[in-house]
């Protein structure tokens, strides 16, 4: 439990740094799981993992840290209305933009062109967004209902290990 307290304390003092280190690590680990445990690749694509670490630490984590702070400002007279508004804002405004950003970043970081970006978005965006909603709407209901703000990124990152593995697979699928 002291490790959780230390993480919570560090998250309060340095939310962007802790979030970036955590997300980068979990995106990298998710890709590692995707490559070795699921795809069972003989080799290992270090550049693929590096791209996901950069996405998680330099782009995703700062965005989600800021977003969680903004969502925490949404307040209504009742707790259920507040939670519903936060989940709706997260999943209907933030998530679609971030997911489009992920596939755009991935295509460009892989050396692709704007045509490759459009193809990736056309092929992968909608099914991935639907899977996202199946996982993340219930997760965020629990997160916004029960978890203190300084630990919400940790909850997201804990669930995200499986999600990051899925994203890596969805992105790498030909």
Beta strands, then each sheet from edge to edge (+ up, - down):
end
